[in-house]
């Protein structure tokens, strides 16, 4: 797979070649999958119920639930939003 090979190439380039961790036989977990048809329908112009709409696939998802803040988001994310 192209993404797994890219990960191996980066590790090789930065020089990780040691017992227990080597770019040739390291474990690479790839959880990337295609976009669901339901999401694609909502973000691609010319598709779905409202064909004039389409935002493009521009979202970034960040975070996890934590008790660091009242918002239940990581403190780094909450504080960075407050600065802006």
Buried (B, 14 or more C-beta within 10 A) or exposed (E): EEEEEEBBEEBBEEEEEEEEEEBEEBEEEEEEEEEEEEEEBBBBEEBBEEEEEBEEEEEEEEEEEEEBEEEEBBEEBBEEEEEE
